[in-house]
Amino acid sequence: MDLVKVRTPGKHEELGPRPPGTLIMGKIATVEIAGLINGGTAADGDSMTPVYYIRINDLPAILIYEEWLEEA
């Protein structure tokens, strides 16, 4: 299982429609499941968006978009 860090947004960055909760930003997590969900259509016509179920300590699994993760 891969270790990732939930990214903390920049000071003037727009968060978008589904940002992670502020309590998990900056935390290290373990990726439990990686997959694709049917999201909004991208410019290239693809409608599948990469998402991950991550686990932080004893919290339940959290579904998060790939854009909010970085290598730990």
Secondary structure as UniProt FT lines:
FT   STRAND          3..6
FT   TURN            11..12
FT   TURN            22..26
FT   STRAND          28..38
FT   TURN            43..44
FT   STRAND          48..55
FT   TURN            57..58
FT   STRAND          62..65
FT   HELIX           66..68
FT   STRAND          69..71
//
